[in-house]
Amino acid sequence: MAVPSPWLPSSLIATWFGSGLLPGAPGTWGSLAALPFGLAILWFGGPVVLALAAVLAFILGLWASARYQSGLARKDPGEIVIDEVAGQWLALVPCALDPFGVVLAFVFFRLFDILKPWPANWADRSLAGAPGIMLDDMIAGLYAAACTYGGLWLWSNL
């Protein structure tokens, strides 16, 4: 099975402009590459626009990851990181550009993306193709957003 051309629009989106192709931990690279875009959206549009951008990234991710994966024999190719982008953006929604909140959002998202608590683990195991690639990270992003919100609340009330 041939790897799709990295210059196809679907490949650029699926690998988040090549960040998923970096060596090592592609999910972490994808999450890091999502941060500047997410913070810019948060800065210029606020949390509602960032949440909408995460939904848009999810929808585009369904298309791009399906196209990218179609020629491969792997269930969830590691180089597809648009799922991390969408999930990381969800995790950033409550951070309000607070540097501590950004760190919390990143750490919590990576933690939940790796641990995959229910129902993220169900989505990862049970859903085939693009929905299976994308949905578990959206769930991890929601968990991370809740924990980020709670962590910021605790930090400001101690």
C-alpha positions in Angstrom: 0.0 0.0 0.0 1.4 3.4 -1.0 1.5 6.3 1.4 -0.4 9.3 -0.1 1.5 12.3 -1.5 2.3 14.7 1.4 1.3 17.6 -0.9 -2.4 16.6 -1.4 -4.8 18.9 0.5 -6.1 15.8 2.4 -2.6 14.8 3.4 -1.7 18.3 4.5 -4.8 18.4 6.7 -4.5 14.8 8.0 -0.8 15.3 9.0 -1.4 18.9 10.0 1.0 20.3 7.5 3.5 17.5 8.1 3.8 17.7 11.9 2.5 14.1 12.1 5.5 13.0 9.9 8.1 14.2 12.4 10.0 11.3 14.1 9.1 10.1 17.6 5.7 10.8 19.0 3.4 12.1 16.2 0.5 12.7 18.6 2.6 15.0 20.7 4.0 16.8 17.7 0.4 17.2 16.3 -0.8 18.6 19.7 2.2 21.0 19.9 1.6 22.1 16.3 -2.1 22.7 17.1 -1.3 25.1 20.0 -0.3 28.3 18.0 -3.3 28.0 15.8 -5.6 27.3 18.7 -4.2 30.2 20.7 -4.6 32.6 17.7 -8.2 31.5 17.3 -8.8 32.0 21.0 -7.1 35.4 21.0 -9.0 36.7 18.0 -12.3 34.9 18.4 -12.7 33.8 21.9 -13.7 30.4 23.3 -16.9 29.9 21.3 -15.1 30.5 18.0 -12.4 28.0 19.2 -15.0 25.4 20.0 -16.5 25.9 16.6 -13.1 25.7 15.0 -12.6 22.3 16.8 -15.8 21.1 15.3 -14.8 22.3 11.9 -11.4 20.5 12.3 -13.3 17.4 13.3 -15.4 17.5 10.1 -12.4 18.3 7.9 -10.5 15.5 9.8 -13.2 13.0 8.9 -12.7 13.7 5.2 -8.9 14.1 5.3 -8.2 11.0 7.5 -10.6 8.9 5.3 -8.7 10.0 2.2 -5.3 9.5 3.7 -6.1 6.1 5.3 -7.9 4.7 2.2 -4.6 3.5 0.6 -3.1 2.1 3.8 -3.6 -1.2 5.6 -3.4 0.4 9.1 -6.4 1.1 11.3 -5.1 4.4 12.8 -1.9 5.6 11.1 0.1 7.6 13.6 1.0 10.3 11.1 -2.7 11.4 11.0 -2.8 14.1 13.7 -5.8 16.2 12.7 -7.6 14.3 15.4 -5.1 15.7 17.9 -5.6 19.2 16.5 -9.3 19.0 17.0 -9.0 17.5 20.5 -6.3 19.9 21.6 -8.4 22.9 20.5 -11.3 21.6 22.6 -9.0 21.3 25.5 -7.9 24.9 25.1 -11.4 26.3 25.2 -11.5 27.1 29.0 -7.9 28.3 29.3 -8.6 32.0 28.4 -5.0 32.4 27.2 -3.7 31.9 30.8 -0.2 30.4 30.4 -0.9 27.9 33.2 -4.2 27.0 31.5 -2.4 26.3 28.2 0.0 24.0 29.9 -2.8 22.3 31.8 -4.8 21.9 28.6 -1.8 20.4 26.8 -0.9 18.0 29.6 -4.5 16.9 30.3 -5.2 16.3 26.6 -2.0 14.2 26.0 -2.9 12.3 29.2 -6.5 11.5 28.1 -5.4 10.9 24.5 -2.9 8.2 25.7 -5.1 6.7 28.5 -8.3 6.8 26.5 -10.9 6.5 29.3 -14.4 5.3 28.5 -16.0 6.2 26.0 -12.8 7.2 24.2 -11.5 3.6 24.4 -14.8 2.3 23.0 -14.6 4.8 20.1 -11.0 3.8 19.4 -11.7 0.1 19.4 -15.2 -0.1 18.0 -15.4 2.5 15.2 -13.7 1.8 11.9 -12.1 4.3 9.6 -12.2 8.1 10.0 -14.8 8.1 12.9 -12.6 5.8 14.9 -9.6 8.0 14.2 -11.3 11.2 15.1 -13.9 10.6 17.8 -11.6 9.2 20.6 -9.6 12.5 20.5 -12.7 14.6 20.6 -13.7 12.8 23.8 -10.2 13.2 25.2 -10.4 16.9 24.4 -13.7 17.2 26.3 -12.2 15.4 29.3 -9.1 17.6 29.1 -11.3 20.8 28.9 -13.2 19.8 32.0 -10.0 19.1 33.9 -8.4 22.3 32.6 -11.5 24.3 33.8 -11.3 22.6 37.2 -7.6 23.1 37.5 -7.9 26.8 36.7 -10.7 27.1 39.1 -8.7 25.5 41.9 -5.6 27.6 41.0 -7.6 30.8 41.2 -9.3 29.8 44.5 -6.4 28.6 46.5 
